[in-house]
Amino acid sequence: FPQNEMHIPPKDPNANFPKSTELKFYENVLYMYVLFFPLVLLVLKIICICLTTKKIRNFKYFPCVWISLTSVFLSLSIANCIRNMVGYPKPDTFFACGYDFHIGKCQKKLTNKFTLFISYPSFESVIIMSIAMNLVSIFQFVFPLFNIPCIVFLFLGIYFGTNTIKHFNSHPEDVSAALFVGFLVTNFIWNNAKNRISVK
C-alpha cells in the first residue's frame, strides 16, 4: 500500500508530545519469540509425551510452530497495511520536524520521515498482543483445566502493549487498535487450527 500522510492542523496537541523513547525492547521481543517459542513448544511436547494424563492434551509440534509464527506475522502485516493507509502522525511529530510541515519539508535530517506517519495502529503493541495470545492459546490447549497461566499471559500482553503510550511512542487509540488486531487475528487463526494440531 502507498504511504499516506494525514493532514495535521497547526499545533495539533495530538502531535505535540515530547520526544519519544526508542523502544528496542519490543523488536527484541519479536526476535526472541521467533527463536525461543519453538523451544517452549518442544518442552511442552516432551511434557505431553512423558505425562499422559487427562489433564494434559498432546499436540502436533510442527503445525503448532507454523500456526504460531503465521499468526504473529499476519497480525503485523495487517497492522502495517492499516498504518500505511491511514498515515496517522506520531505523538512527537512536531518535536521531530517543527510546526506546520509535511514530509517533503521537514527541516531536520531524519533517517526515514515516513515513520512519522505510521502511528495507527501501534506496531509494538501488535507484536506484544499477538505473542501473548499465542501463549494463551497453546497453554489453554495443552492444559485445558489450568486457566491461571492464560490470565497471566493476557494481562502481561495488555500491560506491555499499553506501555508505549507513556513513552510518547503511540497514542491511546493506536494501542487500542493494535491490541484489537493482535487479539482478533491470533484468536481467529488458533480457533480454526485446533483440529490441525490435535493428536487423535
C-alpha positions in Angstrom: 0.0 0.0 0.0 1.2 3.5 -0.7 2.3 5.7 2.2 -0.3 8.3 3.1 0.1 11.4 5.1 -2.8 12.6 7.2 -3.2 16.4 7.5 -2.0 17.9 10.8 -3.8 21.1 12.0 -1.4 23.8 13.2 -0.1 23.0 16.7 -2.3 19.9 16.9 -1.9 18.7 20.5 -2.0 15.0 19.4 1.3 15.5 17.6 2.9 17.9 20.1 4.3 15.5 22.7 7.9 15.3 23.8 10.5 13.2 22.0 9.5 9.5 22.1 11.7 6.9 23.8 13.3 4.4 21.5 11.7 1.1 22.2 14.1 -1.6 21.0 12.7 -3.9 23.7 9.7 -4.7 21.5 11.8 -5.5 18.4 13.9 -7.8 20.6 10.8 -9.5 22.0 9.8 -10.4 18.4 13.3 -11.9 17.6 13.4 -13.7 21.0 9.9 -15.1 20.3 10.9 -16.5 16.9 14.0 -18.1 18.4 12.7 -19.4 21.7 9.0 -20.1 21.2 9.8 -23.4 19.3 11.9 -24.4 22.3 9.0 -23.7 24.6 6.7 -25.8 22.4 9.4 -28.6 22.5 9.4 -28.6 26.3 5.6 -28.7 26.3 5.7 -31.6 23.8 8.1 -33.6 26.0 5.8 -33.0 29.0 2.8 -34.2 27.0 4.7 -37.4 26.0 6.0 -38.1 29.5 2.9 -37.3 31.4 0.0 -39.0 29.7 -3.0 -37.8 31.8 -6.4 -36.5 31.0 -5.4 -33.0 32.3 -2.7 -32.6 29.7 -3.5 -32.7 25.9 -0.9 -33.7 23.4 -0.4 -31.7 20.2 1.5 -31.8 16.8 4.7 -29.9 17.1 5.5 -28.6 13.7 1.9 -27.5 12.7 1.8 -25.7 16.1 5.1 -23.8 15.4 3.9 -22.9 11.9 0.5 -21.6 13.1 2.1 -19.6 15.9 4.5 -17.8 13.6 1.9 -17.3 10.9 -0.5 -15.6 13.4 2.2 -13.2 14.6 3.4 -12.1 11.1 -0.1 -12.0 9.7 -1.1 -9.6 12.5 1.9 -7.5 11.8 1.2 -7.4 8.0 -2.4 -6.3 8.6 -1.3 -3.6 11.0 1.3 -2.4 8.6 -1.2 -2.1 5.8 -3.5 -0.1 8.0 -0.7 2.2 9.1 0.3 3.0 5.5 -3.3 3.7 4.5 -4.2 5.9 7.5 -1.0 7.9 7.7 -1.7 9.0 11.3 1.1 11.2 12.8 3.1 10.0 15.8 2.8 11.9 19.1 6.3 13.5 18.8 5.9 14.7 15.1 6.2 18.4 15.9 9.2 17.7 18.1 10.9 15.9 15.2 10.2 18.3 12.4 8.7 21.5 13.9 5.3 23.1 13.3 3.4 23.4 10.0 5.2 21.0 7.8 4.7 17.9 5.7 7.0 15.1 4.8 8.7 16.9 1.9 9.6 20.0 4.0 10.8 18.5 7.3 13.6 20.8 8.5 15.6 18.1 10.4 17.6 15.2 9.0 15.7 12.1 9.7 16.5 8.5 8.6 13.0 8.0 7.3 10.5 10.8 7.5 7.6 8.4 6.6 7.9 6.8 10.0 6.4 9.9 11.5 3.1 9.0 9.8 2.6 5.3 10.7 1.3 5.6 14.3 -2.0 3.9 13.9 -2.2 1.1 14.9 0.9 0.7 17.1 3.3 -1.8 15.6 4.9 -2.6 19.0 1.6 -3.3 20.7 0.5 -5.7 17.9 3.7 -7.7 18.5 3.1 -8.0 22.2 -0.6 -8.8 22.0 -0.1 -11.4 19.3 2.7 -13.1 21.2 0.6 -13.1 24.4 -2.4 -14.6 22.6 -0.2 -17.3 21.1 1.0 -18.2 24.6 -2.6 -18.1 25.9 -3.8 -20.4 23.0 -1.2 -23.1 23.3 -1.3 -23.2 27.1 -5.1 -23.3 27.0 -4.9 -26.2 24.5 -2.3 -28.3 26.4 -3.6 -27.5 29.9 -7.4 -27.1 29.5 -8.1 -27.2 33.2 -5.5 -24.6 34.3 -6.6 -21.1 33.3 -4.2 -19.1 35.6 -1.2 -19.0 33.2 -3.6 -17.9 30.4 -4.9 -15.0 32.5 -1.3 -14.0 33.4 -0.2 -14.0 29.8 -3.2 -11.9 28.7 -2.6 -9.4 31.5 1.1 -9.1 30.6 0.1 -8.6 26.9 -2.2 -5.7 27.8 0.3 -4.2 30.3 3.3 -4.2 28.0 1.2 -3.4 24.9 -0.1 -0.2 26.5 3.4 0.7 27.8 4.2 2.5 24.6 1.8 5.3 25.5 3.9 6.6 28.4 7.0 6.7 26.2 5.2 9.1 23.8 5.6 6.4 21.1 1.9 5.8 20.5 -1.5 7.4 21.1 -4.0 5.6 23.2 -6.2 4.9 20.1 -3.1 3.5 18.4 -2.6 1.0 21.2 -6.3 0.1 21.4 -6.5 -0.7 17.7 -3.2 -2.7 17.9 -4.4 -4.8 20.8 -7.7 -5.5 18.9 -5.8 -6.5 15.7 -3.4 -8.8 17.6 -6.1 -10.4 19.7 -8.6 -10.9 16.8 -6.2 -12.2 14.2 -4.3 -14.6 16.5 -7.5 -15.9 18.2 -9.2 -16.4 14.8 -6.2 -18.5 13.5 -5.9 -20.6 16.6 -9.7 -21.3 16.7 -9.5 -22.6 13.2 -6.3 -24.6 13.7 -7.2 -26.8 16.7 -8.1 -29.8 14.6 -4.7 -29.5 12.8 -2.7 -29.6 16.0 -4.7 -32.2 17.8 -3.2 -35.7 18.2 -6.1 -38.2 17.8 
